[in-house]
Amino acid sequence: MNQLKDFKITEENSVYGTGKRKEAVARVWLLKDYPDKFIVKATDSGKEYDLRSYVQRETLFNKIMKPFKVTGTEGKFGVYVTVRGGGISGQAEAIMYGIAKALVNYNPDFRQALKKEGLLTRDAREKERKKYNQMGARAKYRWSKR
């Protein structure tokens, strides 16, 4: 697999934001100098992918790009992301939250528009743990009288 990242991330050419969803954590850098780059690095495998091919579904890709549409900054930033944990869907939402936070770090005036769309409110729903003497988190074993 060839390296897709052929640039250096510095404080001058990037803005950082962290996004979380379920078990997924996304560290997002918005690249000012490379508006055509959309790269995801999966830390589990250590491989780099193109963002669109990594998330596979067009709906997830559109969800990731929503903060850019809301703020009107489409085509102005490239994205470099490292993701860890969770599945593709959770990682996609984590990337979306990370992009929204990075845009607020870039320009605090975007905060109101992103907040109105609900892109700064983290979805805190997590998987409930399995309890002992039960089949799962809520499901119980079947009771038999005899």
N, C-alpha and C positions, 0 to 999 in steps of 0.2 A: 504494500500500500504506500503510495507516494504521500509526502508531507504536503498538506494544503496550506499550512501556515508558513508563509515566506516573508514575514514582516516582524518587526519588533514592537511590543506594546509598551508605550511610555505614558507618563502622566500628561504630556503635551498632546498626544494624538488619540487619547482614549478617555472614556468615562466609564466608571464601574458601578455595578449594582448586583445585589444578591437576591435570588428568588427561591422560595420554597413552596412545595405542595406535596402533601402526604409524606412519603419517604424520600422524595426527590429534592435535591439541592442543585441549583444552577448558579454558577458564577459567570456574570455577563460583562463583557467589555464592548462598548459602542466605539467603533473606529471611525474617526473623522476623515482620515486620509484615504481610506479604502472602502468607498460606499458600495462596491460590487461584491464584497466578500461576506459570505454567510457560512461560518464554519462551526461545527460542533465537535468537541473532543469528549468522548466517553471515557471517563477515568477507569471504569471497570475493565475495558478491553485495551485502553491506551491508543485507540485508533481515532483518526479524524474523518469526519464525514461532511458532505454538503448538507446544510440545514434542511432543505426541501426533501432530499432523499432520505434523511435520517428519520424525520417524523412521518414519512410515508403518506399520510392522509392530507388532502388539501384543506379540510376543515381545521385541522390542528395548525397547519402553516398559517392560515388566515387568522387564527386566534393569536398566534405568536406575533403577527404583524399589526395587530389591532392598536397597540400604543402608538405606533408610527402614524397610522391613519388618523387617530384622534387628535394628535398634536400637529399633523400636517408636515411631518419630517420624513416622508417616504423618499428613499433614494439619497438621503443626506448622510446616512450612517451605514457602515458595515457592522456585522456582529460576529464576535468570537465568544464561544460559550464552552465551559467545561461543566458536564453534568455527572452526577453520582446518585445512585440509588433509584428506586421506584421503577415504573414502567414508562413507556413512550408518552402516554397521555399525561401522566403526572409531571414528567420532565418538560413537556411542551408548556404546561401551565406555569411551571416554575420559571421557564425561560421568559414567558410573557411578563410575569411579575418582576423579574430581574431587569428586563428592558424598561418597564415603566419606572422603576426606581432609578435607573441610570439616567433616564430622560429628566427626571426631577433634579438629580444632581447636576445635570448639564444646564438646565434652565428652570429655576423654581417657579416661573410663571406657568409652566405646564401642569403644576400640581392640581389646580382647580378642575381643569378639563379631564385629567386622568381620574381624579377622585369621583367626579360626576358619573363617569362610565364604570366605576367600581374596580378599576385596575390597580389601585393601591391597597385595597382591602384584601388581606391574605385569607384564603379559604382554609380555615383551621381544622376542617374535618379530617380526622385520623382514623386508622383502623383500630377497632376496639379489641382488647386482648382477650384470648381464650381463658375461661375460668376452669379451675379444677373441678372434677366430677360433672363436667358438662361437655357436650359435643363441640361447642364453639363458644362464641362470645355470649350469645343469648339462647341458642338451641340447647335443649336438655336431652338426656337419654330417655328413651321410652320406658315408662313404668309399667311393670307387670305385677298383677296382684298375686299370681301363683306361678 
